[in-house]
Amino acid sequence: MGINILSTGGYLPSLAVKNESFTKIIETNDEWIRTRTGICERRLSDGEPTWYMGAMAAKQAIERAGIDPAEIGLIIDSTITSDFITPSAACIVQREVGAVNATAFDLGAACSGFVYAVDTAHRFLLTDDNLKYVLIVANENLSYITNYSDRASCILFGDGAAAIIIERSDKLYTSWLGADGTGAKFLYAKSRYEGSPFGSGRPRVADDETDPQVTHRKLVQDGKEVYKFATKALPTAARNAADKIGLSTEDIDLFIPHQANIRIIETAAKNLGVSMDKFYVNIDKRGNTSSASIPIAFDEAVTNGRIKRGDKVCFVGFGAGLTLGSAIFEY
């Protein structure tokens, strides 16, 4: 059993921040950013909450699908930048779109989160005959956790959201997910919580993997290690998913990778042995939006006609965790 993607939706904040804007806050320039990342501009929230962007993308997907929100049985929200510790972003999206009969939960797998969510939805559809439609939302406010004093990383990140509606079908589908927790120290953002008034207030277990000097709740990235992981993770995940059903990666019409860095995508494509012509890239104008990057690109590719019904499409994500995953399906 496979999936059929009924529709897509997207939401991008109106604030477009070009590379030149960063020269006002850090020592950098447009050429340095473009040549190292492929990014020219990114959209950043100008006060839009994460849940709001996700709800707007979800409403568009529901409208395009032409379905009653009450028929949605499951909502999965992929985000690492929820506005609340609790409730889940998925529950707020459920409220906003009127999906009164839906189970709702969040999924956190960073930049691989959307791929994880698609595969999770597929497994729910496989085991629950009463489940008709699943709404998957990926919404990120990376400006919440970006360290704008770190010139190497702050230029990378953007905000935005996208959503899809899926149902079961007999179309082609295969997937492969993976993780390597030993690389968690290469890309992380710490949480800080006050303890109870009854204890010593000192941590009982030290985290030797992350930098003890980092006390802020901002992203910390080891760019070299992330690059090494990502350039191997993309071809590994794509090949493993294809191999499960005896499919060649040459048979895939379009790859939609996580939009992390143009150099990562180009190197990974070379390692996979696939021309860049088969990769959809929008990092130049969107930046890295973590779990939202794949569905934002997918929504664009569907809207502009780059993807047509019957095409074989490969989602492939990689990111903090470290996590990686791929889902190959017929659109």
N, C-alpha and C positions, 0 to 999 in steps of 0.2 A: 504494500500500500504506500502510495506517495501523497503528495500534497498539491493543491491547486491554490495559487495566490490570486485571490479575487481582485484585490486592489491595493494601491499604495497611497500614502499621504505624507506630507512633509510640512515642516515649519522651520523657518530661519528668522532669527532676529533681524531687525532692520539696520542695526548698527554695523556698518562695514568698516573694519579697521585694516588699513593698508600698512605695508611694511614701514613706510616713512613715519608713521605715527610712533613707532617704537623708538625712534631716534630721540624722542623727547624724554624718555624715561630710562633708557639704557644705552650703552655704547655699542652701536650696530649701524648697519645701513642696508638698503634694499638689495643691493647686489649680493652681499654676504648671505642674507636670508634666502634669496631665490636660488642661488647656486648650490647651497647646502641642503635645502629642504624642498624646493619646488613651490613654495608658498608665496603668493603675492598679496593676498588678503584673506581675512577670516571674519565670520560673523560672530559678534559677542552680544550677550544679553545686555540690554539697557534697562534692566529691572524685571524682565520676564522670568517668573519662577520656572524651575524644571518641570513641575507638574503641568503648568499652563502650556508650555511648548509641546509636551507630549499629548495633552488633550486636544490641542488644535490640529496636530498631525493625525490623531485618531479620528476626529470628526470628519476630516477630509477623506480619509480612507473609507469610513462608513458610508459617507455620501456617494463616493464613487462606486462602491460595491452595490449600492441600492438595497441595502438590507435593513431590517428593523434591529436597532441596538439590543432589544430584548432577546434576540436570537443568539447573541454572543454568549457562549458558555464559559469562556476562559479568557482572562487578560493576563499577559505576562509583560512586565515592564522591566527593561534592562537599563540600569543606570548605576553609576557610582557617585552621583552628585544629587541625591534626593534632597528635597528641602527639609525633610523631617527624618529623625531617627525612627519614629513611628507616628502615624500610620504609613503604610507603604504608598509609594507613588501610584501603584496600580489601583489601589482603592480610590484614590482621588480621581484618577482618570475614569474609573467606573462611574463615579458620581457625576462627573462632568458630561459624559457622553450618554448617560441614561441606560447603561448596560445592566439593568436591574437583576438579571438572572446569572450574572457571571461570577465565577470564582476568580479571585485576583491576588496576585503576589508579585514581588520583585525578584529579580535575578541579578546577581552581581558577579560577572566574570570579566569586568573591564572591557578592553577593546574587542575581545572575543564574545562579549555578552549577547549580541544579536544572533550570532550563529548558534550559541548554546540555547537561546530562547526558541529559535526555529526548530531545533532538534527536540527540545522538550515538548513543544507543541505537537510535533509529529507523533511522539510517543503517547501523549494524551489521546490524540485522535485514534491511534491504533488500538487503544485499550478501552475506550468509552464510546459505545455506539450512539449514545444519546447526545454526545457533544457535536454540535453542528459547525459552529464558527469559532475560531480563535483570533483574538486581536493581540498582536505583538507590537509593543511600543518601545522605542529606544530614544531616550531623551537625556541630554547632557548639558550641564552648565559648568564646563571645565574652568571658566573664569572664577568660580567659587574657590578652586583649590590650586590655581596656577600661581607660582611664585614669580611675580613680575620684577624681582631683582635678579633672577637667574637668566642671564642673557642667552644661555644655550637652550633653555627649554621654553621660556615664556612665549617665544615667537611661534611655537608650534600649534598652540591649542585654540580651538574655536568652540562655539556653542550651537545647538540646534537639536532637532528632533525629526523622527520619521516613524511611520507605522505601516503595518500590512494586515490584511484580513486573509486568513487561510482556512481551507476546508480539506477534507480527505478526498483523494482521487486515486485513479490507477496509473497516474503518470510516474515517470522515472523519479526516484529519490534515493540518495545515499548520503551518508555523513560519516565524519570521524572527528572525535573530540580528544583533547589531551591537555596535560598540565605538567609543570615542573616547578614545584614549590621551592626547590633549592635556589631558584632565581628570583624569589620574592624580593630580595634586597636590592635588585637592580632598578625597580620602579615601584614607588610606594608613596602613600600619603598617610601620616599617622593620625590617629584619633586621640583626643585628650579628654579624659573623664575624671572628675573629682571623686575620690573615694568616700566611704562612709565616715561619719564623725567619730567612729569608735576604734578605728585602726591607727597604725603608725603613720599612714600616708606615704610610706615608701614602697616602691615596687618589690615584690617578693621574688620575682623571676626576671632576670635581665634578658633583653632581646639583643643578643650579640651579633645578629645578622644585619641590623640597621644601624645607622649612625646615631650614637647616643647624644650627640650635640644637637641633633635636629629635634626641636620641640614644637615647631609650628605645624599646622595642619595643611601643608602645601605639598605639591608633588615634588618628589626627589627622583632624579633619573640618572642612571649611568648610561650615557648615550652609546658608548662603544659596545657594552655588553648587550644592550637592547638591540642594537644593529646586528650583532652576530647571531643572536637568537632569531630575530625576525626574518632574516634572509634565508635561514634554514627552515623556519617554521612554516612559511607559506608553501613552499614546494612539498614539504613533508605532509602537511594536512591535506592538500589537494590530491596528491598521489594516493595517499592512504584511503581517502573517501572513494576515489575512482576505482582503485584496485578491488574494493569490496564487491563490486558488481562487474568486474572485468571490463571497465570502461577506460579508454585512453584519454589522457588530458588533451590530446589533439582533437578529440571529438567535441570538446566544450566550445561553445560559440562565444561566450563572454565571461571573463573573470571579474568579479567585483571584490577587490581586496580592501582590507582596512587601510584607510588613507593616513598612514603614519608619516611617511617621508618618501619623496619621489625616488631617492637613491635606493631605499629599501625595496620599493616595488620593482625598480629596474633590475636590481641585482637578483631578487627572488625570481623574476620572470626568466632571467638568463639561466639561473640554476634549474628552473623547471623545464627549460627548453621550449618556451612559448614566446611568440612575438608580442611586443608591447601593444601591437594593434588589437590584440584580444583582451587587453586590460582597460577597464573603464577607470579613468583618473579624473578627479575633480579637486584634488588637494590644493591646486593653485588658487582657488577662490573660496575654499571652505576650511582649510587647515585640518588639523587632527581633532575630530569630535568624538573620540573614543568609541563606545558601542554604537553611537548614532551614525558613524561615518559610512558603514556599509549600506544601511537602509536609506540614508540621504542620497547616496550615489545611485542606488537601485531605483529610487523614486524618480530621480532625474533621467536615468537611462530609459525607463519605461515611458516617461512623459515626452521625451524628445525623440522617441522611436528607435533608439539604439537597440532596444530589446523588443522582439516580436514573439507572439504566441508560437510555441513549438521550439523555441531556442533552448539549448542546454546552458544553464547558468551555474556558475560556481561562486558561492560566497566563501571567503576565506579570511579568518580573523586571527590576530595574534596580539598579545599585550601582557599587561601586568598580571602577576600570579606566580609564575608566568603561565599563560594559557594560550592555547591554539585550537583551531577547529575549522572544519570545512563542511559545507552542505552543498551538494550538487543536485539540481532538479530541472525538470522541464517546465518552462514557463508557458 
